[in-house]
């Protein structure tokens, strides 16, 4: 589905999911949307009374029985109604949810409130967290923006005197590192520029890991220069999430059926290191165009197997950027949550672009 990113292992699982007929999809969609509005088992009678399916009650009951056999819904205890399973939510998000959008009125309210916030990053982030939580009726998380420093842009080698050479390394986002080199033999500026040009052509926009792979095909001098550049680049890597703006946790605690879900939600709130682990796996694309949906941990995060987490990045890919999202019990309103996350991310991206027209903060020099 366009604009929706599902974790790789989820895609593999989904390929094995039993496929549904159009009628079965309609019934599953109704059950999920009814349950997210009111987390009570949904009966076949309620479905027949409220939906125009054009089939008999017996047919609806048979289809619901089939959905239960396939694992998309279940019957809690002896209830006559059915509730969505984790598998059902995944099928809904991956295969049924088309274009989740906020109403124009809600979009205007978000824009108005963001514009009313003081012209400062800290205030924008706080307001974004509040708007996410209130609009999606979930808890929210917004990481403070930072500059991506972990990718190579270009380098220069400047002859100083004799065997002494200045290495100037520029990273994506404008960060500059400098280091003096003492070569075994003196080289002309023309020779140094040839080395720099080859490395620039080979390593543009590469990570440290990608640069290490390419170092194998270089001459000894080129490899020595590149290894030093890799060392400088790795020193620039962010130590992780430093500041997180949050809202809405107290409002969703009562939504969990037991204390375990509430404890998991509190962990997301209290442990930036765990949040950082999830954020680091987000796609590089910023501005809310790609959303990651993690349902019941998706088999990767047992610590949040009773939560759904919806995240995206905002900002410029190689400039000032961060992540934002919402989380709550697995019966959150996915349409509303996804549309809210996507819209707010786009608004914050636009604000950052106006703050830094070039898409990145001003150059910062780090001399070493």
Secondary structure, DSSP 8 states (H G I E B T S, - for coil): -TTEE--HHHHHHHTTS----HHHHHHHHHHHHHHHHS-S-B-HHHHHHH----S-HHHHHHHHHHHHHHTSEE--TT-SSBEE-HHHHHHIIIII-------HHHHHHHHHHHHHS-SSHHHHHHHHHHHHHHHHTSEEEEE--EE---SEEEEEEEEEETTEEEEEEEETTSEEEEEEEE-SS---HHHHHHHHHHHHHHHTT--HHHHHHHGGGS-HHHHHHHHHHHHHHHHTS--S---EEEE-HHHHGGGSSSHHHHHHHHHHHH-HHHHHHHHTTS-S--TTSSEEEEEGGGGT-GGGTTEEEEEEEEE-TTSEEEEEEEEEETTS-HHHHHHHHHHHHHHHHHHHHHHSTTSS---EEEE-
